């Protein structure tokens, strides 16, 4: 994968800036949004979109990111800090790749979702071709899942996943420090009963 020579230095700078901005927020979702917005512009090989097989005919490149935080019932996640356009979508903690990250506590890169046996498309407005899934951890417990995705296939690799783990750790601290558990409880209650 093609990387600029200064990728790691740029990653540290972007993470620093997102962290500084996040802690100036009083709302946990807005705090976390600094991290989800940052990964969209930082991660991935910018040349991958032009490679054969990256996009299918009719597809247009896009990049999205969000954090899914686990509801107090611990049976589903609710989307926060997203630019997916999902609103307050909810998915099971065992569903597809997001659920796999929660259940296993393991991050994953899916270079080509077309051939991944457990991938399920969640976004209705466009097909995700490549995706990074990182569990959001706090005191050894999974509290959510951080996802960055692209329509182009083969855009993310293990380096992106490792960098996103750092963003997820900072997002977890901001979420917890700014009252995220209270926010997810309030949103879960306002959405009413959930069923798979």
QUIZI-V122048 format. One record per residue. PHI is phi as a letter, one per 30 degrees, with the letter a starting at -180 (NA if undefined). PSI is psi as a letter, one per 30 degrees, with the letter a starting at -180 (NA if undefined). OMEGA is omega in degrees with one decimal (NA if undefined). Layout:
PHI,PSI,OMEGA / PHI,PSI,OMEGA
//
This chain:
NA,k,-179.8 / d,k,176.7 / b,k,173.5 / d,l,-177.4 / e,f,-176.4 / c,g,-175.6 / e,e,-176.5 / d,e,177.2 / d,e,178.5 / d,e,179.2 / d,e,178.7 / d,e,179.3 / d,e,179.8 / d,e,178.3 / d,e,177.7 / e,e,-177.9 / d,e,178.3 / d,e,-179.9 / d,e,178.8 / d,e,-179.5 / d,e,-177.8 / d,e,-177.5 / d,f,173.1 / d,f,179.5 / d,l,172.3 / c,f,-179.3 / c,k,-176.7 / d,e,-179.8 / d,e,178.1 / d,e,175.4 / d,e,-179.5 / d,e,-179.2 / e,f,177.4 / d,e,179.4 / d,e,-179.7 / d,e,176.7 / d,e,-177.6 / d,e,-178.2 / d,f,179.5 / e,e,-177.5 / c,f,-174.7 / c,e,-169.2 / d,l,173.0 / j,l,177.0 / d,j,-176.7 / d,f,179.2 / d,f,-175.6 / d,e,-178.1 / d,f,-178.2 / c,f,-178.5 / d,k,176.6 / e,k,178.3 / i,f,-179.2 / d,e,178.4 / b,k,175.0 / d,l,177.7 / e,k,179.5 / j,f,178.9 / d,k,177.8 / b,k,-176.8 / d,k,170.6 / b,l,175.5 / b,k,-179.9 / b,l,178.5 / a,k,178.5 / a,l,168.1 / c,k,175.8 / c,j,179.9 / c,k,-174.4 / d,k,178.0 / d,l,-179.9 / e,f,179.3 / d,f,178.3 / i,g,178.9 / c,f,178.1 / b,l,178.2 / c,l,178.0 / c,k,-179.1 / d,k,175.1 / b,l,173.8 / h,h,-174.8 / c,l,166.4 / b,g,175.3 / d,f,-170.5 / i,g,-178.6 / d,f,-174.8 / i,b,179.7 / c,h,178.2 / d,k,177.9 / b,k,176.2 / b,l,179.4 / d,k,176.2 / d,f,175.8 / c,g,-174.1 / d,k,167.2 / h,a,-178.2 / d,e,177.2 / e,e,178.7 / d,e,178.6 / d,e,177.9 / d,e,179.3 / d,e,-175.5 / d,e,-176.3 / c,f,-173.6 / i,g,-178.5 / c,k,173.8 / d,l,179.3 / a,k,169.4 / c,k,174.1 / c,j,-175.0 / d,e,-179.3 / b,j,-176.8 / d,f,179.9 / d,f,-175.5 / c,g,179.8 / d,k,-174.0 / d,f,-178.4 / c,g,178.7 / d,k,171.9 / b,k,-179.8 / d,k,178.5 / c,e,179.8 / d,k,-178.4 / c,f,-173.7 / c,f,-179.9 / a,l,-178.6 / d,k,174.8 / d,k,-179.4 / c,f,-178.5 / b,k,-173.8 / a,l,175.4 / c,k,-179.2 / b,k,-179.6 / b,k,175.2 / d,k,175.5 / c,j,-172.3 / c,k,173.3 / b,j,179.7 / h,h,176.7 / i,f,-178.5 / c,k,175.9 / d,k,177.2 / c,f,-179.8 / l,a,-177.9 / b,k,-178.5 / c,k,-175.8 / b,k,169.0 / b,k,-173.2 / b,l,-177.1 / b,k,172.9 / d,e,178.9 / d,k,176.4 / d,l,173.9 / i,g,-179.1 / d,f,-178.4 / c,l,177.0 / b,a,-177.6 / d,e,177.6 / d,e,177.4 / d,e,-179.8 / d,e,179.5 / d,e,178.3 / d,e,-179.6 / d,f,175.3 / e,e,177.7 / d,e,177.7 / d,e,179.6 / d,e,179.1 / d,e,177.5 / d,e,178.1 / d,e,178.7 / d,e,-179.9 / d,e,179.0 / d,e,179.9 / e,e,-178.4 / d,e,-177.3 / d,f,-178.4 / c,g,174.9 / j,g,-179.9 / e,e,179.1 / e,e,176.5 / d,e,-179.9 / d,e,-178.2 / d,e,176.9 / d,e,178.7 / d,e,-179.7 / d,e,179.2 / e,e,179.0 / d,e,-178.4 / d,f,-179.9 / d,f,179.3 / i,a,-177.0 / e,k,180.0 / c,k,173.4 / b,k,-176.5 / d,NA,NA
//
